[in-house]
């Protein structure tokens, strides 16, 4: 009987010892895993006001990557310094996380050139010479040679722009229409260039842009006077190259089903103070 009790006690001692060793191993593994995870976390430093080289050194020292996301003009931050960053300083991130920064170009000192009528290549070269970037390219159906600048944003000699980027509206020859059906987007209220960009993104082409002049105030007609002959509708004007034009009507209307490559006709008006 005593031998049996000793055997049972020894068995339970072995089981308890094994459970204790398992618990210790499990706890050690949990602690090691937390150290491995949190030990590779770092806090993002404050890079604003530092040069890009200095900001890059700080990021690499902490095991982070630095990415230049954009460049802006700034009257308060000198050229070549970090103007902004994301994530903000103090944010906890993983090792090798990419910190995006914005570089300051200092106060604006470059006037935007007049690129109207130039080819895309010539316009790109002229922008590069002035340390300006080529922005969004949009295309509009227009007569004449393809790839010619019809409009630009910002306009020539613009001041107070926030970034060194100029977007261009280029002429494009007629293309074969696609059979894919799409919904006509709304272009009313947009600047001409923005409307052309939206239409181009949808696979449509601007066939014409006709200027609509404000109607003259009505005057009373004497009873004996003959009614005036109806004035024939003005023909569609060629696509204007003025970025101040605003779309006031469109054909087909928004929401209609159209096919890629279909023509779009716009009615536009100019701001009174900018129209020559």
Sine and cosine of phi, psi and omega as CSV:
sin_phi,cos_phi,sin_psi,cos_psi,sin_omega,cos_omega
0.00,0.00,-0.69,0.72,-0.01,-1.00
-0.91,0.40,-0.58,0.81,0.02,-1.00
-0.90,0.43,-0.64,0.77,0.00,-1.00
-0.91,0.42,-0.67,0.74,0.02,-1.00
-0.89,0.45,-0.65,0.76,0.02,-1.00
-0.89,0.45,-0.65,0.76,0.01,-1.00
-0.90,0.44,-0.65,0.76,0.01,-1.00
-0.91,0.41,-0.71,0.71,0.01,-1.00
-0.87,0.49,-0.66,0.75,0.00,-1.00
-0.90,0.43,-0.63,0.78,0.02,-1.00
-0.89,0.46,-0.73,0.69,0.00,-1.00
-0.90,0.43,-0.60,0.80,0.04,-1.00
-0.89,0.45,-0.64,0.77,0.04,-1.00
-0.91,0.42,-0.66,0.75,0.01,-1.00
-0.90,0.43,-0.72,0.69,0.01,-1.00
-0.88,0.47,-0.66,0.75,0.03,-1.00
-0.89,0.46,-0.66,0.75,0.01,-1.00
-0.91,0.42,-0.67,0.74,0.03,-1.00
-0.89,0.46,-0.65,0.76,0.01,-1.00
-0.90,0.44,-0.68,0.73,0.01,-1.00
-0.91,0.41,-0.61,0.79,0.03,-1.00
-0.91,0.42,-0.66,0.75,0.01,-1.00
-0.90,0.43,-0.66,0.75,0.03,-1.00
-0.89,0.45,-0.69,0.73,0.00,-1.00
-0.90,0.43,-0.65,0.76,0.01,-1.00
-0.91,0.42,-0.68,0.74,0.03,-1.00
-0.90,0.44,-0.66,0.75,0.03,-1.00
-0.89,0.45,-0.66,0.75,0.01,-1.00
-0.91,0.42,-0.65,0.76,0.02,-1.00
-0.90,0.45,-0.71,0.71,0.01,-1.00
-0.90,0.44,-0.66,0.75,0.00,-1.00
-0.90,0.43,-0.64,0.77,0.01,-1.00
-0.91,0.41,-0.67,0.74,0.03,-1.00
-0.90,0.43,-0.63,0.78,0.03,-1.00
-0.92,0.39,-0.61,0.80,0.00,-1.00
-0.92,0.39,-0.59,0.80,-0.02,-1.00
-0.97,0.23,-0.83,0.55,-0.10,-1.00
-0.98,0.22,-0.36,0.93,0.04,-1.00
-0.94,0.35,-0.29,0.96,0.01,-1.00
-0.98,-0.20,0.20,0.98,0.08,-1.00
-1.00,-0.09,0.62,-0.78,0.00,-1.00
-0.71,-0.70,0.31,-0.95,0.08,-1.00
-0.99,-0.14,0.70,-0.72,-0.02,-1.00
-0.94,0.35,0.79,-0.61,0.02,-1.00
-0.98,0.22,0.22,-0.97,0.06,-1.00
-1.00,0.09,0.94,-0.33,-0.06,-1.00
-0.98,-0.20,-0.11,0.99,-0.05,-1.00
-0.92,0.39,0.74,-0.67,0.00,-1.00
1.00,-0.04,-0.14,0.99,0.03,-1.00
-1.00,-0.06,0.39,-0.92,0.13,-0.99
-0.93,0.36,0.32,-0.95,0.01,-1.00
-0.89,0.46,-0.59,0.80,0.02,-1.00
-0.91,0.42,-0.71,0.71,0.01,-1.00
-0.91,0.41,-0.67,0.74,0.02,-1.00
-0.89,0.46,-0.64,0.77,0.03,-1.00
-0.91,0.42,-0.63,0.77,0.03,-1.00
-0.90,0.43,-0.68,0.73,0.01,-1.00
-0.89,0.46,-0.68,0.73,-0.01,-1.00
-0.90,0.44,-0.71,0.70,-0.01,-1.00
-0.91,0.42,-0.57,0.82,0.01,-1.00
-0.89,0.45,-0.52,0.86,0.01,-1.00
-1.00,-0.08,0.08,1.00,0.01,-1.00
0.98,0.18,0.44,0.90,0.01,-1.00
-0.94,-0.34,0.27,-0.96,0.06,-1.00
-0.93,-0.36,0.62,-0.79,-0.01,-1.00
-0.95,-0.31,0.76,-0.65,0.01,-1.00
-0.81,-0.59,0.82,-0.58,0.06,-1.00
-0.99,0.14,0.92,-0.39,-0.11,-0.99
-1.00,-0.04,-0.62,0.79,-0.07,-1.00
-0.29,-0.96,0.14,-0.99,0.05,-1.00
-0.73,-0.68,0.68,-0.73,-0.02,-1.00
-0.73,-0.69,0.48,-0.88,0.18,-0.98
-0.97,0.24,0.55,-0.83,0.01,-1.00
-0.47,-0.88,0.75,-0.66,0.05,-1.00
-1.00,0.07,-0.14,0.99,-0.05,-1.00
-0.95,-0.30,-0.36,0.93,-0.04,-1.00
-0.89,-0.45,0.77,-0.64,-0.06,-1.00
-0.90,0.43,0.38,-0.92,0.00,-1.00
-0.88,0.47,0.68,-0.73,0.06,-1.00
1.00,0.01,-0.07,1.00,0.02,-1.00
-0.99,-0.13,0.39,-0.92,0.01,-1.00
-0.95,0.30,0.84,-0.54,-0.03,-1.00
-1.00,-0.03,-0.51,0.86,0.00,-1.00
-0.34,-0.94,0.27,-0.96,-0.01,-1.00
-0.52,-0.86,0.39,-0.92,0.06,-1.00
-0.53,-0.85,0.81,-0.58,0.04,1.00
-0.93,0.36,0.30,-0.95,0.01,-1.00
-0.93,0.36,0.29,-0.96,0.00,-1.00
-0.84,0.54,0.61,-0.79,0.03,-1.00
1.00,-0.03,-0.15,0.99,0.01,-1.00
-0.95,0.31,0.71,-0.71,0.03,-1.00
-1.00,0.05,0.83,-0.56,-0.03,-1.00
-0.73,-0.68,0.18,-0.98,0.02,-1.00
-0.98,0.20,0.32,-0.95,0.08,-1.00
-0.86,0.51,0.64,-0.76,-0.01,-1.00
0.94,0.33,0.33,0.94,0.05,-1.00
-0.94,0.34,0.57,-0.82,-0.01,-1.00
-1.00,0.00,0.87,-0.49,0.07,-1.00
-0.99,-0.12,0.86,-0.51,-0.03,-1.00
-1.00,-0.05,0.74,-0.67,-0.03,-1.00
-0.81,-0.59,0.39,-0.92,0.07,-1.00
-0.90,-0.43,0.76,-0.65,-0.03,-1.00
-1.00,-0.07,0.64,-0.77,0.07,-1.00
-1.00,0.09,0.66,-0.75,0.09,-1.00
-0.98,-0.20,0.11,0.99,-0.04,-1.00
0.96,0.28,-0.16,-0.99,0.02,-1.00
-0.90,0.44,0.55,-0.84,0.01,-1.00
-0.92,0.39,0.80,-0.60,-0.01,-1.00
-0.78,-0.62,-0.04,1.00,-0.05,-1.00
-0.95,-0.32,0.80,-0.60,0.08,-1.00
-0.99,0.13,0.66,-0.75,0.00,-1.00
-0.94,0.35,0.82,-0.58,-0.04,-1.00
-0.96,0.27,0.30,-0.95,0.08,-1.00
-1.00,0.05,0.94,-0.35,-0.07,-1.00
-0.97,-0.23,0.06,1.00,-0.07,-1.00
-0.87,0.49,0.75,-0.66,0.05,-1.00
1.00,0.06,-0.10,1.00,0.01,-1.00
-1.00,0.04,0.34,-0.94,0.09,-1.00
-0.97,0.24,0.27,-0.96,-0.01,-1.00
-0.87,0.50,-0.66,0.75,-0.03,-1.00
-0.91,0.42,-0.72,0.69,0.00,-1.00
-0.89,0.46,-0.68,0.73,0.01,-1.00
-0.89,0.46,-0.65,0.76,0.01,-1.00
-0.90,0.44,-0.65,0.76,0.01,-1.00
-0.91,0.42,-0.69,0.73,0.01,-1.00
-0.90,0.44,-0.61,0.80,0.04,-1.00
-0.92,0.39,-0.67,0.74,-0.03,-1.00
-0.89,0.45,-0.62,0.79,0.01,-1.00
-0.89,0.46,-0.49,0.87,-0.02,-1.00
-0.99,-0.13,0.23,0.97,-0.02,-1.00
0.87,0.49,0.54,0.84,0.09,-1.00
-0.97,-0.25,0.44,-0.90,-0.03,-1.00
-0.98,-0.22,0.52,-0.85,0.11,-0.99
-0.99,0.12,0.87,-0.50,-0.06,-1.00
-1.00,0.01,-0.69,-0.73,-0.04,-1.00
-0.96,0.30,0.65,-0.76,0.09,-1.00
-0.95,-0.31,0.80,-0.60,0.08,-1.00
-0.84,-0.54,0.37,-0.93,-0.09,-1.00
-0.78,-0.63,0.59,-0.81,-0.01,-1.00
-0.68,-0.73,0.67,-0.74,0.07,-1.00
-0.90,0.44,0.82,-0.57,-0.03,-1.00
-0.45,-0.89,0.52,-0.86,0.04,-1.00
-0.94,0.33,0.33,-0.94,0.04,-1.00
0.99,-0.11,-0.25,-0.97,-0.06,-1.00
-0.93,0.37,0.68,-0.73,0.02,-1.00
-0.97,0.25,0.35,-0.94,0.07,-1.00
0.98,0.22,0.38,0.93,0.02,-1.00
-0.98,-0.17,0.65,-0.76,-0.03,-1.00
-0.94,0.33,0.87,-0.49,0.05,-1.00
-0.99,-0.12,-0.52,0.86,-0.01,-1.00
-0.39,-0.92,0.32,-0.95,-0.01,-1.00
-0.56,-0.83,0.47,-0.88,0.07,-1.00
-0.65,-0.76,0.85,-0.53,-0.03,1.00
-0.92,0.40,0.30,-0.95,0.00,-1.00
-0.96,0.28,0.11,-0.99,0.00,-1.00
-0.85,0.53,0.67,-0.74,0.05,-1.00
0.87,0.49,0.43,0.90,0.01,-1.00
-0.92,0.38,0.56,-0.83,0.04,-1.00
-0.83,-0.56,0.34,-0.94,0.02,-1.00
0.97,0.26,0.33,0.94,0.04,-1.00
-0.97,0.23,0.43,-0.90,-0.12,-0.99
-0.99,-0.14,-0.33,0.95,-0.02,-1.00
-0.60,-0.80,0.45,-0.89,-0.07,-1.00
-0.99,0.13,0.85,0.53,-0.10,-0.99
-0.73,-0.68,0.78,-0.63,0.00,-1.00
-0.86,-0.51,0.85,-0.53,0.03,-1.00
-1.00,-0.09,0.56,-0.83,-0.11,-0.99
-0.83,-0.56,0.56,-0.83,0.15,-0.99
-0.95,-0.32,0.88,-0.48,-0.12,-0.99
-0.93,-0.37,0.51,-0.86,0.06,-1.00
-0.96,0.29,0.45,-0.89,-0.06,-1.00
-0.56,-0.83,0.70,-0.72,0.03,-1.00
-0.95,0.32,0.28,-0.96,-0.01,-1.00
-0.92,0.40,0.67,-0.74,0.00,-1.00
-0.90,-0.43,0.36,-0.93,0.03,-1.00
-0.93,0.36,0.77,-0.64,-0.05,-1.00
-0.93,0.38,0.59,-0.81,0.03,-1.00
-1.00,-0.09,0.45,-0.89,-0.03,-1.00
-0.99,0.13,-0.09,1.00,-0.05,-1.00
-0.94,0.35,0.80,-0.60,-0.01,-1.00
-1.00,0.05,0.67,-0.74,0.03,-1.00
-0.68,-0.74,0.16,-0.99,0.05,-1.00
-0.99,-0.11,0.76,-0.65,-0.03,-1.00
-0.91,0.42,0.85,-0.53,0.02,-1.00
-0.97,0.24,0.29,-0.96,0.05,-1.00
-1.00,0.07,0.81,-0.58,0.00,-1.00
-0.92,-0.40,-0.13,0.99,-0.06,-1.00
-0.92,0.38,0.72,-0.70,0.02,-1.00
1.00,-0.06,-0.16,0.99,-0.02,-1.00
-1.00,-0.01,0.48,-0.88,0.19,-0.98
-0.87,0.50,0.45,-0.89,-0.07,-1.00
-0.81,0.58,-0.69,0.72,-0.05,-1.00
-0.92,0.40,-0.66,0.75,0.02,-1.00
-0.91,0.42,-0.63,0.77,0.04,-1.00
-0.89,0.46,-0.67,0.74,0.02,-1.00
-0.90,0.43,-0.64,0.77,0.02,-1.00
-0.90,0.43,-0.67,0.74,0.00,-1.00
-0.92,0.40,-0.67,0.74,0.02,-1.00
-0.90,0.43,-0.67,0.74,0.01,-1.00
-0.89,0.45,-0.64,0.77,0.01,-1.00
-0.90,0.43,-0.48,0.88,0.01,-1.00
-1.00,0.06,-0.01,1.00,0.00,-1.00
1.00,0.09,0.28,0.96,0.01,-1.00
-0.98,-0.22,0.22,-0.98,0.02,-1.00
-0.78,-0.62,0.64,-0.77,0.05,-1.00
-0.99,0.13,0.93,-0.37,-0.05,-1.00
-1.00,0.07,-0.52,0.85,0.01,-1.00
-0.36,-0.93,0.38,-0.92,0.07,-1.00
-0.65,-0.76,0.98,-0.22,-0.11,-0.99
-0.99,-0.15,0.76,-0.65,0.00,-1.00
-0.96,0.27,0.71,-0.70,0.05,-1.00
-0.93,-0.37,0.87,-0.49,0.00,-1.00
-1.00,-0.03,0.57,-0.82,0.04,-1.00
-0.85,0.53,0.64,-0.77,-0.01,-1.00
-0.94,0.35,0.64,-0.77,0.04,-1.00
-0.95,0.30,0.53,-0.85,0.01,-1.00
-0.87,0.49,0.64,-0.77,-0.04,-1.00
-0.95,0.32,0.62,-0.79,0.05,-1.00
-0.87,-0.50,0.49,-0.87,-0.03,-1.00
-0.93,0.37,0.67,-0.74,0.00,-1.00
-0.96,-0.29,0.82,-0.57,0.01,-1.00
-0.84,0.55,0.47,-0.88,-0.05,-1.00
-0.90,0.43,-0.50,0.87,-0.06,-1.00
-1.00,0.07,-0.16,0.99,-0.06,-1.00
-0.98,0.22,0.57,-0.82,0.04,-1.00
-0.97,0.22,0.62,-0.79,0.04,-1.00
-0.89,0.45,0.64,-0.77,-0.03,-1.00
-0.93,0.35,0.57,-0.82,0.02,-1.00
-0.92,0.40,0.63,-0.78,0.00,-1.00
-0.88,0.48,0.67,-0.74,0.01,-1.00
-0.99,0.10,0.80,-0.61,0.00,-1.00
-0.90,0.44,0.53,-0.85,-0.01,-1.00
-0.91,0.41,0.63,-0.77,0.00,-1.00
-0.94,0.33,0.63,-0.77,0.02,-1.00
-0.92,0.40,0.38,-0.93,0.00,-1.00
-0.88,0.47,0.78,-0.62,0.00,-1.00
-0.97,0.24,0.44,-0.90,0.09,-1.00
-0.89,0.47,0.40,-0.92,-0.04,-1.00
-0.85,0.53,0.88,-0.48,-0.06,-1.00
-0.97,0.25,0.39,-0.92,0.03,-1.00
-0.95,-0.32,0.54,0.84,-0.04,-1.00
-0.94,-0.34,0.86,-0.51,-0.08,-1.00
-0.97,0.26,-0.05,1.00,0.00,-1.00
-1.00,0.00,-0.05,1.00,0.00,-1.00
-0.94,0.34,0.60,-0.80,0.01,-1.00
-0.83,-0.56,0.68,-0.74,-0.01,-1.00
-0.98,0.20,0.79,-0.61,0.02,-1.00
-0.91,-0.40,-0.25,0.97,0.04,-1.00
-0.37,-0.93,0.35,-0.94,-0.03,-1.00
-0.53,-0.85,0.48,-0.88,0.09,-1.00
-0.66,-0.75,0.84,-0.54,0.04,1.00
-0.94,0.34,0.40,-0.92,0.02,-1.00
-0.93,0.38,0.32,-0.95,0.04,-1.00
-0.88,0.47,0.66,-0.75,0.04,-1.00
0.99,-0.12,-0.26,0.97,0.02,-1.00
-0.96,0.29,0.47,-0.88,0.06,-1.00
-0.99,0.11,0.81,-0.59,0.00,-1.00
-0.73,-0.68,0.15,-0.99,0.03,-1.00
-0.93,-0.37,0.49,-0.87,0.04,-1.00
-0.86,0.51,0.71,-0.70,-0.04,-1.00
1.00,-0.09,-0.15,0.99,0.01,-1.00
-0.90,0.43,0.52,-0.86,0.03,-1.00
-0.98,0.21,0.52,-0.85,0.06,-1.00
-0.82,-0.58,0.76,-0.65,0.02,-1.00
-0.95,-0.32,0.75,-0.66,-0.08,-1.00
-0.89,-0.45,0.55,-0.83,0.22,-0.98
-0.95,-0.32,0.78,-0.62,-0.11,-0.99
-0.79,-0.61,0.32,-0.95,0.11,-0.99
-0.66,-0.75,0.44,-0.90,-0.01,-1.00
-0.96,-0.27,0.48,-0.88,0.15,-0.99
-0.92,0.38,0.72,-0.70,-0.11,-0.99
-0.85,0.53,-0.60,0.80,-0.08,-1.00
-0.98,0.20,-0.26,0.97,-0.05,-1.00
-0.96,-0.29,-0.27,0.96,-0.03,-1.00
-0.96,0.28,0.73,-0.68,0.02,-1.00
-1.00,-0.03,0.00,0.00,0.00,0.00
